[in-house]
Amino acid sequence: MSHDHNIPNGFSVRDGYLFCEAMSAENLAERFATPLYIYSQAAITDAFTEWTAAFDGTDHLICFAVKANSNIAVLKLLASLGSGFDIVSGGELQRVLAAGGDPGKVVFSGVGKSAEEIELAITSGIRCFNVESAPELALIEKTATRLNKVAPISIRLNPDVDAKTHPYISTGLKENKFGVNSEMAKTLYHIALESDALLPVGIDCHIGSQLTEIEPFRDSVKHLKDLVLDLRSSGIELQHVDIGGGLGIQYRDENIPSAQALITAVREQLDDLSLELMIEPGRSIVGNAGALLTRVMVVKEGETKHFAVVDAAMNDLLRPALYSAWQTIVEASPGAGQPQVYDVVGPVCETGDFLGKDRELSIVEGDLLAVLGAGAYSFTMSSNYNSRPRAAEVLVNDTEAHVIRKRERVEDLWADECLPEHIGGCLNAD
């Protein structure tokens, strides 16, 4: 590799070759083709264990944010470690159930839950709904009444705290669509208390993603504590406080607080409430456990820029195009070319189709690159734009590599498409 990089846990460089645990990236790419998502099982396990250790000595539940990485094998691994799950759709709930997750450890967040999703969650026996509006609470009550069930609820507080992150992933400001203010929260708790179909069990707050400082957490937790005490004084006793997720990872040169430092700061304020503590980490568990492998197809010399055209694209990894996100890109084997600054771009017909800009690489056509930090919000945000099949996913466990999602075939892309009878009938008609 041409220069030093921060290589995350689960990955290493040996004689210029990138390894995921005991498997070389080159070997994985040759076996499974590219683009290819690879994940380190040890890195996922270590990150989850770090969160568990941070809560040592207190009643707690860690609910992995399924939207970060929803592969069934990843969810099953986390369930085996004792994880609960934070979901934002009925589809995610069904994934958790298919993976053997405990519905009693599932919290259901999100501003737009449908009646069908609410019914599925109630009948599955989830831990609670994180309620985000008065109409949502009314719909949960109506659905629970129809089912002759009692729905456990938690109100999501919007504390108007600046998470100091990208505006697209900030969720705790009053101009964001998430949660309610403290006055509305109190109103909703009292409505729930009076209802035979609702049971207030907790309080929730989530202020954003890729947070790099503890202070916004401290600020939001103070708002949560004040509201818990206010509710207690009016006769409403809760069972848990959910501080949300959002702790970031190091993509470049960020200084990220440890899980231990964050939970220590939170417990300083919340321990005296004697309530179960819950948290919803996603990126911090899987983000740095994954990488996207991609081959250089064309080295193009432009008038003002040099381009490395690779076989992965914005449909495989949307974060750079969507957020202008920076992710480390490294040669997966000793560079064969002269060091040069490139924009690493894909074949999709969009100027926004790039994985990284102004990267110094020593490459020739056919070389393998790895985009690090690709375990979270990467495959889950992928698409079939330009009729591109989605990549395969592989879970590496020491010297073993397991395909946990097969590569899509082009014909899979139109498997559910039909032609009207007058222009030929269904494509898949027997």
N, C-alpha and C positions, 0 to 999 in steps of 0.2 A: 504494500500500500504506500501511496506517495507521501503521506504525512500522518501524524498522530490523530487519532479520533477517540472519542469516548465510546468504548465498546461495552454495551450493557451486560448485566448478569445473564448467564446462559449462553453467551457468545464469547468467542476468543479468537485471537489471530496467532497462527503458528506458521513460522517461516513464510509470512506473507499471504497465507491462506486463511479465509474466514471459516470458522467452525461454529455450528450450533450444537452445544454439548459435545459429543464425540463424533459428530457427523460433519464432514466438510460440505460447505455450500455448493461447491462444484459437483460433488457426488450426488447431492440431492437434486440439483438442477438437471444433471444427466439422467437420473432415474425417473424424475417426475415431470420434466420439461418446465418451461417458463412461459409467462409469469407464474410465480409460485410463492404462496404464503407459507412460511415455516414458523413454528412456535416451539419454544423450549418449555417442556413440562416442569423441569426443575425450577426455572425462573418464575413460573406462575405459582408453584407451590411455595417457594421462598417468599414471594411478595405477600401471599395470603397469610403465611405464618407470621410475617412481620406485623401485620395488622392484629392478629390474634394476641401476640406477645404484648402489643401496646396496651391492650385492654386488661392485662393480667390483674386479677384481684377484684374485678367488678363485673356485674351482670351485664352482658352485652350480646348483640347480634350484628354480624357483618353481612350486609345484603349486597352482593355483587350486582353492579349495574349491567343488566343483560345487553343493553344497546351498545356497549363497548365492544363486545365480542360474543355473538350468540351461537357459535358452533356447539352442537350437542355434546361433542367430546369434551370441550372446554368446560361447559356447564356441568357435565357429569363429574369431571375431575374436581371442580370446586365443591360440588355437593358432597363428594366423598370426604372433603376436608372439613365439612361442617358448615359450609356457607349457606346463607339465605340468599334471596334474590330480589332486586329492585326491577320491576317491569314497567313498561309504558304502553303495552298493548296486549290484547287477547292472544295474538300470535306469539308474543314472548312468553306469556303464561303457558301456552301449550308446549313450547320448546322446553321450558323448565320441567314440566310434568313428564315429557317424553324422555328427559335426561335423568329422571328419577329424583328430581328436587322435591323437597318437602314443602307442600303448599302452605303449611303453617308457619313457614319462614319467608313468605313472599309478601312484599309491600307493592301496591299498585299505584304508581304515580302517573302524571300526565293530565293535561287540561281538557282533553276531549274523549272521555270514555263513553262508549256506546252502551245502550241497554243490553245488547247481546254480550258484550265484554263483561259488564258488571254482573250479569247472571252467571256467566261461566266462573268468574272469580268467587262469587258467593257460594255457588254449589261445590266448587273445588276446595273451599275452606281456607282461603288465604288469611294471612296474619292481619292485614288491614288495608283499607283504601287511604291514600294520601289525597284528601279532598282539596280541590283548588277553586271552587266557586259555590255559590248558593244553588244555582240550577243543578250542578252535579250532585250536591247533597240531596236535593229533592228527588232526583232520578234514582239514586241509590236507595233512598227510603221507599220509593214506590216499588222498585224491583224487589227489595227484600220483603216488603209487605205481601206482594203477590206470591212470593215463594214460601211465605210463612217462616222466614228466617230473620235473624238479627245480624246486621252487617257491622263489623268493627270499623271504626273510622278514626282518622287522624287528620287534623287540619294543617294544610301547608301554609306557613306564615311567609309572607314576602316582607322582609325587614327593611327594604330600601337601603341595602348595604352594597357598596361598590366592590365587586370581587377583583377589580383591576386585571381583567382578562379581555380576550377578544369580544367585541360587542355581540357577535353571533352566539357565543356560548356563555354570556352573562345572563343570569336568571333571577337575581335577587334585587333588582332595582324596580321602583314603582312603575316605570314605563315598560317593563317586561310583562309577558302574558301570564306569568306563573304566580300562583298563590294569592293570598288575600292579606290585607293589613290587619293589625291587631284588633281593631274595633269590630271589623267584620268577622274575624275569627271567633271572638267572644260570642257574637250573635249566633254563629253557626254551632258552637259548642252547646249553647243553651237550647237550640232547636233539637240537637241530637239527644240531649239529656231528657227532653220531654217526650221523645219518640219511642214507641215500643219496638221499632224496627231498626234502631241505630244504637250503637254502643261506642261512646268516645273512649278510646284506649291510649291515644298518644298525640304528640305534636311533632311537626316536621318542618324542616327548612332546608333548602338547597339553593345556594347563591351563584353557582356557576361551575365551569369546568376549567381544567388546566390552571388551577390556583397555585401561586408560587410563594404566598405569604400566609402566616398564621393569623395575622391581625383581622382580616375579614371574617374568619371563622369565629374569633373571639367576639367580634361585634355582633354577629348573628346569634351566637349562643346566649349573649346577654339579653337579647330581645326574647329568645325562647324562654329563658329562666323567668324573666319578668312576667311573661304571660302565664306560665305555669303557676307562679305564686298568686297571680290575680285570679286565676280560675279556682285555685284551692280555696281562696277566701270566699268564693261564691258557691262552694260545695261541689265542685267538679274535680275529682281525683283521677289523674291519668296514670298509665302504667309504664310508658316509655317516652324518651326524648330522642328523636331522629335528627341528627345534625347534617344529614345529606352527605354528598360526596364531593368530588371535584379536585382533590389533591392532584397536582400535576406530576409530570415526569420530566427528566432532563432530555430534551431533544437536541440542545445545542450547548449553551453555557449557563442555563438557569440554575439558581441555587434553590433546590427544593427541600422544604422541611421534611424530616423523617416522620413516619407514622407515629413513632413514640413521642416526638416533640409535639405534634399536633394533638394527640389524645391527652397528653399530660396537661396541656394548656386548657383543653376543653373540660377535663375532669376537675381542674381547680375551681371552675365555676359551677359545675353540675353535680358533683358527688354528693353535696349536702342535700340534694333533692331526693336521694335514695330511689331513683327510678332507673329502669333498664336503659342503657345507652345503645343506640343503633346508629349505623353509618352505612353509606351507600357508595363505596369506592368502585370504580370501574377501570379507568385508564391506569391508575397506580398499581393495579394487579397484573394487567395483561399488556399494557402499552409497550414496555421495553422487552417483553418476552417474545415479540414477533418481529419478523423481517420480511420484506418483499424482494424476491430474487428476480432479476430481469436481465436479458441479454442485449448487448449493443448491436443493433442491426446496421446502422449507418453512422459514419462520422462525417458530418457535413461542415465544410468551411464556408461561413457566410462572410459578407463584407465587413460587418462590425461584430459578429458573434460567431462562436464555434458551437455546433450542436452535436450532442450525442443522442441519436434517435434510438430509443429502446423499445422492447416489445411489450412493456407495461405502459399504461396510459391513465388518464384521469378517470376512466371508468373503473379501473382497478384500485386506484388510490386518489380519492377526491380531495383530501385535506389541503394539499398545496393550492389547487385551483379555487377551492371554496373559501379558505381562510388565509391564503398566502402563507400557509404553515411551512415551517422549516424542519426538514428531517435529514439526518445525516445520511449521506450516500457514500459508500466505500467500494473499492475494487474487492471482489471476492477471491482474487488470486493475484500474484505479483504482476504489477502493471507492465504491459509489453510495449506501450507507447511512450512518447515523450510527454512530460507534464504539460498540461494545457488547461485553460479555464473553459468549461463548457456549460451550456444550458442543457440539462438532461430532460428531454422531451419525448412524448409518445407519438404514435401514429394517428391519433384521433384528429379530425379536421376542426380544431379549435385552437386559437392562439393561447387560450388558457390551459391547454393540455401540456403541463410540465410537472415533473416530479421534484425538480430543484434547479435553481439558477445560479450561475457564477460559481461552479464547483471545480476545484482543481483535481484533475484525474489523469492517470497515465493509462490510456486505453487504446485499443484497436478494435476494429469490427470483430464481433464474436465473443468479446470479453464479457464476463459476468459481473454485474453490479448488485449490491444489496442496499435497499433502503431500510434503515434501522428505525426502531420505534414504531413499527407498523402492526403491533398487536391489538391496538384499540382504534375504533372509529376508522377502520381501513376496509377490511373485507365487508363489514356490515353496511358500509355506505356505497359499495360497488354496484355497478349497473351493467346493462348490455348495450349501452350507447354505441352507435356505429355497428350494431349487430356483432359485438365482440363477446364470445363466451367468457364467463367468469372463471377466474383462476382456481386451481386446486389448492387445498390446504393440507398441510402435513404437520403432525405433532411428533416432535423428536423427544425420545426418552433414552438418554445415554447413547447406546450404539444402535438403537432401533428407531426406525422412522415409520410412522403409521399415517396412511392417507385418511384424513378425517372429513374430507369433502372431495369427491371426484371432480376433475376438470369438466366443465360443461362442453358439450358438443354443439356445433353450429345448428344441427337439426333439432336440438332441444329448444332452441330459441323460438321456433314456430310450432312447437308441439301442441299448443293450446289455441292456435289461430285457426279460424274457419273461413271458408269462402261461401258467400251466398249461393244458393242453388243455381241461380241464373248465370253465374260465372264459374261454375265447375264443382260446386259442392265442397264439403269439408276436406281440408288437406289430409286429415287423418282418418277419413271414413274407411271402414273395412270393406 
